[in-house]
Amino acid sequence: MTVATTSAPSLNTLSTLPPADKYRGAVDLQLPPAFALPQDDAIARAMELAFDRDFSHIPVLDRKRKPLGYLDVPKLKSKWEAGELNPSDPVSASMTKFNRSPTTNPYTTITPATPLAELEHFLATNIFALVTDYDRKFVLAVATPQDLENFVTRRGH
């Protein structure tokens, strides 16, 4: 996907604004509700739903709704088109697993109340963030660096 460049502010601009002027919390991003799949859903269903909703990453959940990993939709599409996937295979066979080592990669909780400056810092080293409820029982949304860019553009900074 090619994105036209404009004079819209970048995430670098965010770093120069006083924290209160940047944003208040993840809820400010006005993200669409999360779309996640159970680990045993078929790849064919994942492909259909991903393109219906135009998402690039889809969380994969276990039976207790705990995030296990994610589907990288562009990568999945490439494998699909190359005939490398069986449509009836479970999505868990094609997901990227989350690395949850408490010592080397601790879990970072992002909720609607997480300050966006903190989310910006998280997204500097991650391709997306799962926004969860306060008890981490439900995935509410998926936030990307582009979501932050869009927010800043709408705010006019």
C-alpha positions as CSV (number, residue, x, y, z in Angstrom):
1,M,0.0,0.0,0.0
2,T,1.4,3.4,-0.9
3,V,0.7,6.3,1.3
4,A,0.9,9.9,0.1
5,T,3.0,12.2,2.2
6,T,1.6,15.5,3.3
7,S,2.5,18.2,5.8
8,A,0.6,16.2,8.4
9,P,2.5,15.8,11.7
10,S,4.5,12.6,12.3
11,L,5.0,10.6,15.5
12,N,8.2,12.5,15.8
13,T,6.1,15.6,16.3
14,L,4.4,13.9,19.2
15,S,7.7,13.8,21.1
16,T,8.0,17.5,21.0
17,L,4.6,18.3,22.3
18,P,3.9,18.6,26.1
19,P,2.4,15.4,27.3
20,A,-1.0,16.9,28.0
21,D,-1.1,18.4,24.5
22,K,-0.5,15.1,22.8
23,Y,-3.5,13.1,24.0
24,R,-5.2,11.7,27.1
25,G,-5.7,8.0,26.7
26,A,-6.1,5.1,24.2
27,V,-9.8,5.7,24.2
28,D,-9.1,9.0,22.3
29,L,-8.1,7.0,19.2
30,Q,-11.7,6.0,18.6
31,L,-10.7,2.5,17.4
32,P,-13.2,0.1,15.9
33,P,-14.1,-2.9,18.1
34,A,-11.6,-5.7,18.0
35,F,-11.9,-8.5,15.7
36,A,-10.3,-11.7,16.9
37,L,-10.5,-15.4,16.0
38,P,-10.6,-18.5,18.0
39,Q,-7.5,-20.7,17.5
40,D,-9.5,-23.4,15.9
41,D,-11.2,-21.3,13.2
42,A,-10.4,-22.3,9.6
43,I,-7.9,-20.3,7.6
44,A,-10.6,-19.8,4.9
45,R,-12.8,-18.0,7.4
46,A,-9.9,-15.9,8.6
47,M,-9.1,-14.8,5.0
48,E,-12.8,-13.9,4.3
49,L,-13.2,-11.9,7.5
50,A,-9.8,-10.1,7.2
51,F,-10.6,-8.7,3.9
52,D,-14.2,-7.9,4.7
53,R,-12.9,-5.8,7.6
54,D,-9.7,-4.6,6.0
55,F,-7.4,-5.5,9.0
56,S,-3.7,-6.2,8.7
57,H,-3.3,-8.1,11.9
58,I,-5.9,-10.3,13.6
59,P,-5.5,-11.5,17.2
60,V,-5.9,-15.3,17.8
61,L,-7.5,-16.3,21.1
62,D,-7.6,-19.6,23.1
63,R,-10.9,-21.1,24.4
64,K,-10.7,-18.8,27.5
65,R,-10.3,-15.7,25.2
66,K,-6.6,-15.3,26.1
67,P,-4.5,-13.9,23.3
68,L,-2.1,-16.6,21.9
69,G,-0.7,-14.7,18.9
70,Y,-1.8,-13.0,15.7
71,L,-2.3,-13.5,12.0
72,D,-0.3,-11.3,9.7
73,V,-2.9,-10.8,7.0
74,P,-0.5,-9.7,4.2
75,K,1.7,-12.7,4.9
76,L,-1.3,-15.0,5.1
77,K,-2.6,-13.6,1.8
78,S,0.7,-14.3,0.1
79,K,0.8,-17.9,1.3
80,W,-2.9,-18.3,0.3
81,E,-2.2,-17.1,-3.2
82,A,0.8,-19.3,-3.5
83,G,-1.3,-22.3,-2.6
84,E,0.7,-23.0,0.5
85,L,-2.3,-23.1,2.9
86,N,-5.1,-25.6,3.3
87,P,-8.4,-23.6,3.7
88,S,-9.6,-26.0,6.4
89,D,-6.4,-25.7,8.6
90,P,-6.8,-24.0,11.9
91,V,-5.6,-20.4,12.2
92,S,-3.3,-21.5,15.0
93,A,-1.2,-23.2,12.4
94,S,-0.4,-19.9,10.7
95,M,-0.3,-17.5,13.6
96,T,2.7,-15.7,15.0
97,K,2.9,-16.6,18.7
98,F,3.3,-13.9,21.3
99,N,6.6,-14.2,23.1
100,R,5.5,-13.9,26.8
101,S,8.7,-14.5,28.7
102,P,8.4,-12.6,32.1
103,T,12.1,-12.0,32.1
104,T,13.0,-11.2,28.5
105,N,9.7,-9.9,27.2
106,P,7.2,-9.0,29.9
107,Y,3.5,-8.5,29.0
108,T,2.6,-4.8,28.7
109,T,-1.0,-4.0,29.6
110,I,-2.7,-1.5,27.3
111,T,-6.2,-0.4,28.3
112,P,-8.5,2.4,27.2
113,A,-7.0,4.5,30.0
114,T,-3.4,3.9,29.0
115,P,-1.9,7.3,28.2
116,L,-1.2,7.6,24.5
117,A,2.3,8.7,25.2
118,E,2.8,5.3,26.8
119,L,1.2,3.6,23.8
120,E,3.4,5.6,21.4
121,H,6.5,4.3,23.3
122,F,5.2,0.8,23.1
123,L,4.5,1.1,19.4
124,A,8.0,2.3,18.7
125,T,9.1,-1.3,19.1
126,N,5.9,-3.2,18.3
127,I,3.8,-3.4,15.1
128,F,0.5,-3.1,17.0
129,A,-1.0,-3.2,20.5
130,L,-3.9,-5.1,21.8
131,V,-6.1,-2.8,23.9
132,T,-7.7,-4.9,26.6
133,D,-10.1,-4.4,29.4
134,Y,-8.6,-3.6,32.8
135,D,-8.6,-7.2,33.9
136,R,-7.0,-8.4,30.6
137,K,-9.9,-10.7,29.9
138,F,-11.1,-9.2,26.6
139,V,-9.4,-7.7,23.6
140,L,-11.3,-4.5,22.9
141,A,-9.3,-3.1,20.0
142,V,-6.0,-3.3,18.0
143,A,-4.0,-0.1,17.9
144,T,-1.3,0.7,15.3
145,P,1.2,3.5,14.8
146,Q,-1.1,4.6,11.9
147,D,-3.9,5.0,14.4
148,L,-1.7,7.4,16.4
149,E,-0.8,9.3,13.2
150,N,-4.5,9.7,12.3
151,F,-5.3,10.9,15.8
152,V,-2.6,13.6,15.7
153,T,-3.7,14.7,12.2
154,R,-7.3,15.0,13.3
155,R,-6.2,17.0,16.3
156,G,-4.3,19.4,14.0
157,H,-0.9,19.3,15.7
